[in-house]
Amino acid sequence: MKPPSKRPGSSTAGSGARALKTRIKKTKLKNSSRRWLERHLNDPYVHRSKMEGYRARSAYKLIEIDDRYHILKKGLRVIDLGAAPGGWCQVAVQRVTSSDEDKRVVGIDYLEMDELPGVKLLQLDFLDDEAPARLMEALGGSPDIVLSDMAAPTTGHSRTDHIRTMHLCEVAADFAISVLKPGGHFLAKTFQGGTENELLDRLKKNFKSVHHVKPAASRAESVELYLLARDFKGRAPEIVEEAEDAENEG
Ligand SMILES: C[S@@+](CC[C@H](N)C(=O)[O-])C[C@H]1O[C@@H](n2cnc3c(N)ncnc32)[C@H](O)[C@@H]1O
């Protein structure tokens, strides 16, 4: 698969396609479903992901963030939380050059996923008690990067959805802090106005730089935002010892 080179919707990418806007006739579809379908059919990132072989348009969010911050480097090990259908895993595989002989990318999702070359997949709820140990075992060492694009299933009650996704972000951050290699990075989906100060403070204490990123591929009308914490400072020696003791006892 060729790495993408142009931003969809730019003057050189698919301008003709944009002119032919697809409209869905009024049918028995609910208005909200019709609007979603129209937006999907007219989305340049959806067209481009089909042409370039990515499983999801969300792949471009990671591509855009990584093109700017260069966190995914050749040879690094990556854990991808909430991996289905696999767009982020595909990008990670290309950029860290993972292969079936040396799998450097592990993805977890409770949804079933089709296999991907260079990726070890776990079908498991990340909130399950055994998930952290299973992820570490699958990767066979500490990760350099923890990615999380996890989003809670929508309930129709936006406040509830918001709280659930924020909870996933917090658990992902705890996981990253407990397993990352020093110098490692953490990237996670969050919501505008949703990142609790307590979480930000914890990340700032543990990483040299922490900030929010809104890639162009993330829809402007969406409250979605990404939290990028770079250069993990490492765990205090007593915490590393405790973790090693627990590992030896278990
Ligand atoms: C926006 S999608 C991820 C898209 C993915 N980054 C890609 O590029 O294909 C969010 C995913 O998070 C998963 N998810 C949500 N909560 C989860 C949990 N507790 N454990 C594992 N996966 C979870 C969902 O099943 C869903 O597949």
The ligand as an SDF file (V2000), in Angstrom:
LIG
                    3D

 27 29  0  0  0  0  0  0  0  0999 V2000
  -13.1460    4.9780   16.3490 C   0  0  0  0  0  0  0  0  0  0  0  0
  -12.9860    3.2470   16.4500 S   0  0  0  0  0  0  0  0  0  0  0  0
  -11.2840    2.9840   16.1510 C   0  0  0  0  0  0  0  0  0  0  0  0
  -10.8900    3.1160   14.7140 C   0  0  0  0  0  0  0  0  0  0  0  0
   -9.4550    2.6820   14.4810 C   0  0  0  0  0  0  0  0  0  0  0  0
   -8.5190    3.6440   15.0700 N   0  0  0  0  0  0  0  0  0  0  0  0
   -9.1540    2.5510   13.0230 C   0  0  0  0  0  0  0  0  0  0  0  0
   -8.4190    3.3900   12.4820 O   0  0  0  0  0  0  0  0  0  0  0  0
   -9.6330    1.5920   12.3910 O   0  0  0  0  0  0  0  0  0  0  0  0
  -13.1190    2.9680   18.1640 C   0  0  0  0  0  0  0  0  0  0  0  0
  -12.9700    1.5190   18.5700 C   0  0  0  0  0  0  0  0  0  0  0  0
  -12.8250    1.4460   19.9830 O   0  0  0  0  0  0  0  0  0  0  0  0
  -13.3230    0.1940   20.3720 C   0  0  0  0  0  0  0  0  0  0  0  0
  -13.5230    0.1540   21.8160 N   0  0  0  0  0  0  0  0  0  0  0  0
  -14.3090    0.9480   22.5720 C   0  0  0  0  0  0  0  0  0  0  0  0
  -14.2320    0.5710   23.8610 N   0  0  0  0  0  0  0  0  0  0  0  0
  -13.3750   -0.4680   23.9210 C   0  0  0  0  0  0  0  0  0  0  0  0
  -12.8980   -1.2870   24.9750 C   0  0  0  0  0  0  0  0  0  0  0  0
  -13.3080   -1.1100   26.2490 N   0  0  0  0  0  0  0  0  0  0  0  0
  -12.0320   -2.2780   24.6900 N   0  0  0  0  0  0  0  0  0  0  0  0
  -11.6200   -2.4810   23.4240 C   0  0  0  0  0  0  0  0  0  0  0  0
  -12.0390   -1.7300   22.3690 N   0  0  0  0  0  0  0  0  0  0  0  0
  -12.9080   -0.7390   22.6200 C   0  0  0  0  0  0  0  0  0  0  0  0
  -14.6120    0.0740   19.5770 C   0  0  0  0  0  0  0  0  0  0  0  0
  -15.0520   -1.2640   19.5010 O   0  0  0  0  0  0  0  0  0  0  0  0
  -14.1960    0.6500   18.2300 C   0  0  0  0  0  0  0  0  0  0  0  0
  -13.8310   -0.3580   17.3290 O   0  0  0  0  0  0  0  0  0  0  0  0
  1  2  1  0
  2  3  1  0
  2 10  1  0
  3  4  1  0
  4  5  1  0
  5  6  1  0
  5  7  1  0
  7  8  2  0
  7  9  1  0
 10 11  1  0
 11 12  1  0
 11 26  1  0
 12 13  1  0
 13 14  1  0
 13 24  1  0
 14 15  1  0
 14 23  1  0
 15 16  2  0
 16 17  1  0
 17 18  1  0
 17 23  2  0
 18 19  1  0
 18 20  2  0
 20 21  1  0
 21 22  2  0
 22 23  1  0
 24 25  1  0
 24 26  1  0
 26 27  1  0
M  CHG  2   2   1   9  -1
M  END
$$$$
